Amino acid sequence: MDIVETDRLILRNFREGDAADLFAYLHQPRSSCFVSLKLEDLGAAEAEVATRSMNDEHIAVCLRGSDRLIGDLFCIHEPRTVQGVRILRDR
């Protein structure tokens, strides 16, 4: 991806060196929807960074002055699902 910079942030791909910061916010996820992403140790964070750095599905959000990882954005393609829909009509 092309790096995007604002006055305060940098959006870029994950890269080596991001593991400690990723571990800092995913070792105890604050929101229950991210519990499945919980990282047990720094080794797990290093492996996750290696995986995330391979494509543009996960984008690192970093502070511009320090390039410190503070979060991430993700966009993962999921297959379409069709759920049953019942249409009620006035008769």
Secondary structure, DSSP 8 states (H G I E B T S, - for coil): ---EE-SSEEEEE--TT-HHHHHHHHSS-SSGGGGGG---SHHHHHHHHHHHTTSSSEEEEEETTT--EEEEEE-----------------
